[in-house]
Amino acid sequence: MALLGPRQCGKTTLARMICSHQPSTYFDLESQTDLRRLANPEMILASLSGLVVIDEIQAKPDLFAALRVIVDKTENKCKFLILASASPHITRNVSETLAGRVEFVDMAGFDLTELGVDNWKQLWTRGGFPRSFLADDDEDSFAWREGFIRTFLQRDIPQLGINIPAPAMRRFWTMLARKRNDFRLPDRQGG
């Protein structure tokens, strides 16, 4: 299974909760120790059993081919849960390498069906990312969102192959946000 979604939407938290209820092995590929443990992925992963979680798999794209080999072995004793930030590159890698062997689950932040309609105002003002929504106060929520946006513009956008300077993209987003309630007809936008 592939659990995909934006950074900080709760993929790791959900995976750790699942792991706490069954025998499992967890690899966090942002950890140099775990990256070294997977230097020979076929040998290491094939020796495991139970649930094997590979978090931030985009850090080691060669794992997709190794997973295909392991999953196809009849003696395989593992169930794999791979976590990745959603991107066209990752989705394509998983789809091509593990075609017919993987089920996708897309995660986003909280929504009204999870939180209930009584929380609509907080969801509207803080957004659905867990750390923003659950922050102690609006100031902490705002600070988290500012940091998230900065990281997204400086790190994630370039990784998607979009080569627009972060300040220019931020200005564009600000312009769009200011226009959100402007219901004028498109042919009248210039004046």
C-alpha positions as CSV (number, residue, x, y, z in Angstrom):
1,M,0.0,0.0,0.0
2,A,1.2,3.5,-0.8
3,L,0.1,6.3,1.5
4,L,0.6,9.6,-0.4
5,G,0.0,13.2,0.6
6,P,1.6,16.5,1.3
7,R,4.3,17.0,3.9
8,Q,2.9,17.3,7.4
9,C,-0.6,15.9,6.6
10,G,-0.3,13.1,9.1
11,K,1.1,10.2,7.1
12,T,3.8,9.3,9.6
13,T,1.5,9.7,12.6
14,L,-1.0,7.3,11.0
15,A,1.7,4.8,10.1
16,R,3.1,4.8,13.6
17,M,-0.4,4.2,15.0
18,I,-0.8,1.3,12.7
19,C,2.6,-0.1,13.7
20,S,1.8,0.1,17.4
21,H,-0.9,-2.6,16.9
22,Q,1.1,-5.2,15.1
23,P,4.6,-6.6,14.6
24,S,6.4,-4.1,12.4
25,T,9.6,-2.7,11.2
26,Y,9.9,1.0,10.5
27,F,12.4,2.8,8.2
28,D,12.5,6.6,8.1
29,L,14.6,7.5,5.0
30,E,15.3,10.9,6.3
31,S,17.4,9.1,8.9
32,Q,21.0,8.4,7.8
33,T,21.0,5.3,10.0
34,D,17.9,3.9,8.2
35,L,19.4,4.8,4.8
36,R,22.5,2.8,5.7
37,R,20.4,-0.1,6.9
38,L,18.9,-0.3,3.4
39,A,22.2,-0.2,1.6
40,N,21.4,-3.7,0.3
41,P,17.5,-3.4,0.2
42,E,16.7,-6.8,-1.3
43,M,18.7,-8.7,1.4
44,I,17.4,-6.6,4.3
45,L,13.7,-6.4,3.3
46,A,13.4,-10.0,2.2
47,S,14.6,-11.1,5.7
48,L,11.8,-9.3,7.5
49,S,8.2,-10.4,8.3
50,G,5.1,-8.6,9.3
51,L,4.4,-5.0,8.4
52,V,7.3,-3.0,6.9
53,V,6.9,0.7,6.7
54,I,9.2,2.8,4.5
55,D,8.7,6.5,5.2
56,E,9.9,9.2,2.8
57,I,10.6,6.6,0.1
58,Q,11.3,9.4,-2.4
59,A,14.7,9.7,-0.7
60,K,15.7,6.3,-2.1
61,P,14.0,5.8,-5.5
62,D,15.9,2.6,-6.2
63,L,13.8,0.9,-3.6
64,F,10.9,0.6,-5.9
65,A,12.6,-2.0,-8.1
66,A,13.8,-3.9,-5.0
67,L,10.2,-3.9,-3.6
68,R,8.9,-5.3,-6.9
69,V,11.3,-8.3,-6.6
70,I,10.5,-9.0,-3.0
71,V,6.7,-8.6,-3.4
72,D,6.7,-11.1,-6.3
73,K,8.5,-13.8,-4.3
74,T,6.1,-16.5,-3.1
75,E,8.0,-16.8,0.2
76,N,7.5,-13.1,1.0
77,K,6.3,-12.7,4.6
78,C,5.9,-8.9,4.5
79,K,3.2,-6.4,3.9
80,F,4.7,-3.1,2.8
81,L,3.4,0.4,3.6
82,I,5.3,3.1,1.8
83,L,4.9,6.7,2.6
84,A,5.7,9.6,0.3
85,S,5.0,13.2,-0.3
86,A,2.6,13.3,-3.3
87,S,4.4,14.2,-6.5
88,P,4.0,13.2,-10.1
89,H,7.4,11.7,-10.0
90,I,6.7,9.4,-7.1
91,T,3.2,8.4,-8.4
92,R,4.8,7.5,-11.7
93,N,7.6,5.5,-10.1
94,V,5.2,3.5,-7.9
95,S,2.7,3.0,-10.8
96,E,5.4,1.8,-13.3
97,T,7.5,-0.3,-10.9
98,L,4.8,-1.8,-8.7
99,A,1.9,-1.9,-11.3
100,G,-0.8,-4.2,-10.1
101,R,1.0,-4.7,-6.7
102,V,0.1,-1.5,-4.9
103,E,-3.0,0.2,-3.7
104,F,-2.9,4.0,-3.3
105,V,-4.4,5.9,-0.4
106,D,-4.3,9.7,-0.8
107,M,-4.2,11.8,2.4
108,A,-4.8,15.4,2.8
109,G,-5.4,17.4,6.0
110,F,-8.5,17.2,8.2
111,D,-11.9,17.9,6.6
112,L,-15.4,18.6,7.9
113,T,-16.4,14.9,7.7
114,E,-13.6,14.1,10.3
115,L,-14.0,17.2,12.4
116,G,-17.7,17.8,12.3
117,V,-19.6,20.9,11.1
118,D,-19.2,22.5,14.5
119,N,-15.5,23.0,13.7
120,W,-16.0,24.7,10.4
121,K,-14.8,28.1,11.5
122,Q,-11.5,26.8,13.0
123,L,-11.0,24.6,9.9
124,W,-11.6,27.7,7.7
125,T,-9.2,29.9,9.5
126,R,-6.4,27.4,10.4
127,G,-6.7,24.9,7.6
128,G,-6.7,21.2,7.8
129,F,-3.1,20.4,8.4
130,P,-3.0,18.7,11.9
131,R,-0.3,20.9,13.5
132,S,-2.0,24.1,12.3
133,F,-5.5,23.0,13.2
134,L,-4.5,21.6,16.6
135,A,-2.2,24.5,17.6
136,D,-2.8,25.9,21.1
137,D,-3.8,29.3,19.6
138,D,-4.2,31.2,16.4
139,E,-0.7,32.7,16.7
140,D,1.0,29.3,16.9
141,S,-1.2,28.1,14.0
142,F,-0.2,31.1,11.9
143,A,3.5,30.6,12.7
144,W,3.2,26.9,11.6
145,R,1.6,27.9,8.3
146,E,4.2,30.5,7.6
147,G,7.0,27.9,8.1
148,F,5.1,25.4,6.0
149,I,4.7,27.8,3.1
150,R,8.3,28.9,3.3
151,T,9.5,25.3,3.1
152,F,7.1,24.4,0.4
153,L,8.2,27.4,-1.8
154,Q,11.9,26.9,-1.2
155,R,12.2,23.1,-1.2
156,D,9.1,21.3,-2.6
157,I,8.3,23.5,-5.6
158,P,11.8,23.2,-7.0
159,Q,11.7,19.4,-6.5
160,L,8.7,19.4,-8.8
161,G,10.8,20.9,-11.5
162,I,9.2,24.4,-11.2
163,N,11.9,26.9,-11.5
164,I,10.2,30.1,-10.2
165,P,12.0,32.0,-7.5
166,A,10.3,31.6,-4.1
167,P,9.6,35.3,-3.6
168,A,7.9,35.5,-7.0
169,M,5.7,32.5,-6.3
170,R,4.8,33.9,-2.9
171,R,3.7,37.2,-4.5
172,F,1.6,35.2,-7.0
173,W,-0.1,33.3,-4.3
174,T,-0.8,36.5,-2.4
175,M,-2.3,38.0,-5.5
176,L,-4.5,35.0,-5.9
177,A,-5.6,35.0,-2.3
178,R,-6.6,38.7,-2.5
179,K,-8.6,38.0,-5.7
180,R,-10.5,35.1,-4.1
181,N,-13.7,37.1,-3.5
182,D,-13.5,39.2,-6.7
183,F,-16.5,38.0,-8.7
184,R,-16.0,40.4,-11.6
185,L,-16.1,38.9,-15.1
186,P,-12.8,37.8,-16.6
187,D,-12.9,40.4,-19.4
188,R,-13.1,43.2,-16.8
189,Q,-10.1,42.1,-14.7
190,G,-7.7,44.5,-16.4
191,G,-9.5,47.6,-15.4
